[in-house]
Structure formats: structure tokens, C-alpha cells
Amino acid sequence: MIILGNIETFQHARKGGPMWETLFAMMKENGQIFEGLPVKCERHPNRRETLCKPEDFDEHVPDGGCQEPWCVSYLLQSV
């Protein structure tokens, strides 16, 4: 599940506030709260980024991957 938004807005909602508080407390405990959108490259799983603003998509994950050329990773894994 991906939830985008401000935690305080969810927690202070007229309906469901206590439910959100419980959910977010559990997520914080498990290290599942991020200050952006966590992504990883499918071809290079060790390459991870957290995207915080729209420009980060073009800078860190161009074309849905990472900045590392595919052939370099493939050659290194083959050796």
C-alpha cells in the first residue's frame, strides 16, 4: 500500500483519525515511513533512491531505471 500525503492531516481527520494514528505508529515502528517515494532499479536492485520532488524522477530514475548503463551491470554480473 502506498499512501501519499501529510500524516497530520490523516490523523486529524474527523472520520478515521484514531485508525490512521494506529496505522502510522505501526508503520513508523517498522521503518516504513519515508520523506518521499522510495524506488529501485529493476536491473540494478541495489540502486535505490527516494524521490521527494517531481524533478527527482528525471534526475535519479530516467526512463524508469537508474543512471547506470545496463551493459556495464550485465558484464560485471557475467564475470
C-alpha positions in Angstrom: 0.0 0.0 0.0 1.3 3.5 -0.8 -0.2 6.4 1.0 0.8 9.9 -0.2 0.0 12.9 2.0 0.6 14.6 5.3 0.4 12.3 8.3 -1.0 15.0 10.5 -3.8 15.7 8.0 -4.8 12.0 8.1 -4.6 11.8 11.9 -6.7 14.9 12.5 -9.5 13.8 10.1 -13.0 13.8 11.5 -13.5 10.2 10.5 -10.8 7.6 10.9 -8.3 9.7 12.9 -7.6 7.0 15.5 -7.3 4.4 12.8 -4.7 6.5 11.0 -2.8 7.1 14.2 -2.6 3.3 14.9 -1.6 2.6 11.3 1.1 5.3 11.2 2.5 4.3 14.6 2.9 0.7 13.3 4.5 1.9 10.1 7.0 4.1 11.9 7.9 1.2 14.2 8.7 -0.9 11.1 10.6 1.8 9.3 8.0 2.1 6.6 7.6 5.9 6.6 9.6 7.8 4.0 10.0 11.5 3.3 9.5 10.7 -0.4 8.8 7.9 -2.8 11.3 5.0 -2.4 12.2 3.4 -5.8 14.7 0.9 -7.0 16.1 0.0 -10.4 14.7 -3.3 -11.8 18.0 -4.1 -13.5 20.2 -3.0 -10.6 18.3 -3.8 -7.4 21.0 -2.4 -5.2 20.4 1.1 -6.8 17.7 2.8 -4.6 16.6 6.4 -4.4 14.0 8.4 -2.5 12.2 10.8 -4.8 11.0 14.0 -3.0 10.1 16.3 -5.8 9.0 15.9 -9.4 12.4 16.8 -10.8 13.9 13.8 -9.0 12.2 11.4 -11.5 14.3 12.8 -14.4 17.4 13.1 -12.3 17.5 9.8 -10.5 15.3 7.4 -12.4 15.3 8.4 -16.1 13.3 6.2 -18.3 12.1 4.2 -15.2 15.6 2.8 -14.4 18.7 4.3 -13.0 21.7 6.2 -14.4 23.9 3.2 -14.6 24.2 1.7 -18.2 22.6 -1.7 -18.5 25.6 -3.3 -20.3 28.0 -2.4 -17.5 26.0 -4.2 -14.9 25.4 -7.2 -17.2 29.1 -7.5 -17.9 30.0 -7.3 -14.2 27.5 -10.0 -13.3 28.8 -12.3 -16.0 32.4 -12.3 -14.8 
